Amino acid sequence: MRKVFNKMSTLMAGLALLITAGAVNSACCMFLHQPELPEGADSLRRK
């Protein structure tokens, strides 16, 4: 059971990083709303 939990938590952490990196590098399609991003998300921005 512990191995399954470790694999699932690793997968979820990687997915969260992927989603955050995508959110930092894109703009919202609705011009009135851009959600707040975590403070450390600026380091994921493409240059």
N, C-alpha and C positions, 0 to 999 in steps of 0.2 A: 504494500500500500504506500509505503514511504517513497519508493522509486517512481510510482505513478504521480504522486504529488509533486515531486521534484521536477519531473519532465513537464507536467502541466504548468507549473509556475515559471519554468524557463521559457516555455512557449508563449505564455501570456506576457512576460516581460519583453520578449523580442517583438511581439505584435504591438505592444504599447509604444515601444521605441520607433517602430516603423510608422505607425499612425501619427505620432508626434512630429517626426521628421517630415512627413507629407504635409501636415498642417502648417508647419513653419514656412515651408517653401511655396505655399499657395495662398491665394487670396480668396475670400468668400465670394460666392457668386451673387449673393444678396448685398446690395450696396449699403444697407443700413446696419448690418450685424457682422462683427468679427469677434469671435469668442476670445476670452482671455487665455493666454498661454502660460505655462509654468515659467518661472524665472530662468531656469537652466536651459530652456528650449532655444535660446538665441545661439548657443554653441552648435546647434544642428543646422543652422542656416547655410545654404549654398552660397558661395562667393563668386 
